[in-house]
Amino acid sequence: MFSEQCYTQQLFKEQKLRCFMTLYFIGLGLCDQKDISVKGLEAIKKCEYVYLEEYTSLLNCTISELEQFYEKKIILADRDLVESKAEETILENAKTKNTAFLVIGDPMVATTHSDLFLRARKASITVEIIHNASITSAIAETGLQIYKFGPVASIPFSDEKFKPETPYNIIKENIVRGNHTLLLLDLKPSEKKFMTVADGLKYLLEIENKCKEKIINEKTRVLGCARIGSKKSVIKFGKLVDVIKQDFGKPLHCIIIPGNLHFIEEEFLQQYSV
């Protein structure tokens, strides 16, 4: 009887403690340590554990610069930790201590983070989301209207055995609707591998050569972009044959295949012509 009472009291204490602990999903923005919102920085200050998701994007600053600015030790979280080991790490810590999960861009753009959010809720962990700019909003810097973008596609690193046609098919569907297509380019930060605009365009030409549906060719007008959201952003617009030759510099890069252009979009794009 006594042991049951002690167990009940302990369980009550743990549940009460959880009510005051929060797992924060915090967007860091697109450039460096100073892109975080005031609300996000205030949340980090409250946290005992601070994880940084390191596999879906890249900041233009170092981990030490983040730690110095946030005044917190940062724990790097790779894909395996987030997708397979979060229960015994991130979520376990969040049950008893305020914990931050930092994401470059906006924390809820990647589906992996939606999954982590749901797992936290199922574990009765209080969750708070603090949004920030992401590539899907910052791409408006090109002058293209956001509401005219269709589904986003990703171009993966590939080889002879793995070369999916998904990005090509998404471009095709968007073109039919007159929509713009944002193409995110693959990255493997742990291997320091980052796909370039030229790599992505070559990929699309290879799929075109295979499918022969006349979706992409050397005269297709495209935008190549790099480091969007930073002071060193680069945007170049023109025929694929010309853009593929351009040097976009350091990562991250992305590509846009424009759909039907409004005359204001046409005018805006001229400043980026190559």
N, C-alpha and C positions, 0 to 999 in steps of 0.2 A: 504494500500500500504506500509505504514511504517512498520507495523507488519510483513508483508510478507518478506520485505527486511531484517529485523532483524532476522527473522527465518532462512532465506537463509544464512546470515552471520554466525549465530550460528552453523548451520549445516556444513558449510564449515570449521569452526574452529575445530569442533569435528572430522571431517574426516581428517583434516590436523594433528591433535593431534594423531590420531590413527596410522598414517603413521610412527610416531616416537616411538610408543609403541610396545612391543613384548611379546608374551607368549612363554616362553622357556620350552621345554620338555627336562629335564636334567636327564641323567642316573647317578646313584650314585655308580655303581659297586656293588660288592657282599659282602664286608666285613664291613668296618667301614667308619667314616667320611673322612678319608684320601684317599679313593679310587676314589674320584671325580677327573675329569680331570681339568687341569688349565683353559681350556676354560669354563668348567662348573662353576667353582668357580668364574671366572670373571663375568659370566652372573648373578649369584646369587647376587653379590655385587651391580649390577645395579637395582635390583628388590625391589619394594615396598612391594609386597606380595609374600610369599614363602609357597607353599603348598607341603605337603609330602603325597604321596599316601601310605596308611598303611595297605592294605588288601591283597596284592598278594605276599609279601615276608617279610623278616626280616633281619635287619642289626645286626651286633655284637657290637653295641654301643647304647647309650641312646640318647633320643631326646635332652637333655641338652648338650651333647657332640657335637651333630650336630650344635646346636645353637651357642655354644661357638666358634666352628671352623669356621662357616660361618658368624658369627657376625650378625645374622638375627633371628627374631622371626619366628618360624615355625608353620604353621596352619595344623593340621592333617586333612586329607581328607579320609573319609571312602567310602565304595562302594556306599552308597546312595547319598552322596554329589557329587561324580564324575559322576555317571550314571544318577541321577535324578535332581540334584540341581545345576549343574555347570553353567547354564545360569545366575542365579542370584548371583553367588559367583565368581568362578574362571574366567569365561568369562566376566562378568560384570566389574570386576576389571581390567582385561587385556585390556579393551577398552580405559582406560585413564592412566593406570600405567603399567610399566614393571612388569611382573608377572612370577614366576617360578613354574613349576609343577615338583616336584622331584619324581623320580621312582627308586626303588632299582633294580639294574641290568641295563638293557637297556630300555629306555622309550617306545619303539615301539614293544616290544615282546608281550605284552598283547593286545588283540583286543579291550578291553575297551578304551585303550589310543588312538588307531586309530580312534575310534568313537569320542572321545573328540577333537582330531586334526581336524576332518572333521567339527564338530560343530563350532570350532573356525574360520575355513576358511570361512564357510557360513556366519558368523557374521562379516566378513571383518577384522578379527584380524590377524596381522602379526604373523607368527609362525616360530620358529627356533628349530630344533632338535639337541641335543648334545648327541651323543651316548657314551656307555660305555660297559664294559664286562657284559655278561649275563650267566646264567647257560647253555644255549645252545652252548656257545663257551667254557666256562671254563671247561666243562665236558671232554674236551680233556686231562685234567690232568690225566684221567684214562689210557691214552695210546690208547684208541679207536679212530679210524679215523673219524673225523666229517662228512665227505662226505658220510660215510656209515650208518649214522643214518636215519631212516625213520621218519614218523610222530610221534610227541610227544603226549603222553597221560597223563591224570591226574587221580589220584585215589581219589575220594571224601570221606568225612565222610559219613557213610551210616547207615541204620537201616533195619528192616525187610521189610519196605514198599519201601525203596529206595536203590537199589544196582545195578546201571547200569553196563552193560556188555561191555561198550565202550572200556575201557582200555584193556580188554582181547581180544576183536576183533582186536584192533590195533596191539597188539603183534602178533596175528595170521597172519595178513596181512604182517607185517614186516618180520616175520620168513620165509614166502613163498618167499620173495624177497631176503632173506639173510641179511636183514638190522638189525641194533641195534635199541632198543627201549628205549628211556628215559621216565621214569615215574615220574612225579611231584606229590608230596604228599600234600594233603589238609592241610590248616591251617586256624585258626580263631584267629588272634592275640588279638582281643578285649576280647576273652574268654580264652586266653592263652592256646589254644588247637593246638597242632601240631602233625600231623600223623608221626609215626616212620616207619623205614624200616620194622620192624616186623609186624606192623599193615598192611602195604601195601602188604606184601607177604602173610599174612593170607587172605586178601581180594581176592587176585588172586587165592589162593587155593580153596576158597569157590565158586568162579565163575567156576573154573575147575570142582569141584564136581557136580555143577549143569549142566554145558554144556557137560562135558565128551568128549571133542574134543582132548584130549591128547596134549594140548599146554603147560601146566605148571604142574610140579610134583616136588617131593622132591629132585630129582636128577638134575633138571634144573640148569644150571650154571647162577648165577646172581651176580651183583655188588650192594652192599649197599654203599651209599655215604652220608657224612654229612659235612656241612659247607664248601662246595667247594668254593674256592677263598680266603680262609683265611689261616693263618698260622696253624690253628688247624683243618684243613680238615682231614677227615677220609675216607678211601676207603678200602673195604673188598670184596674179590672175592672168590667164591667157590660154592658148591652145595647149593641149597636153604635150605635144612635141616640144614646146618651148619651156613649159613649167618643169618638165622632168629633168631639164638640164641645169636648173637653178640650184644654188647652194643655200640651204636654209639654216645651216649652222647646228648648234647644239639642240638636243631634244627638249621637250616633246614636240612631235610633228603630227599634223592631221591633214586630211584632204576633204574638200567639198566639191561635189558635182552639182552645179546649179540646175534648178528646174526652170520653169518659166519665170522670166525676170520682169519686174515692174520697172518703169523708166527711171524711177529714183534709185533702184538697186543698180541698174545699168550705169547710171551716172556715178554712183559711189564707187563701183568696182574699177572704174577707169583709172583711179589714182594708184591702183595696184598692178596695172598692166605691165607685162614684160615684153 
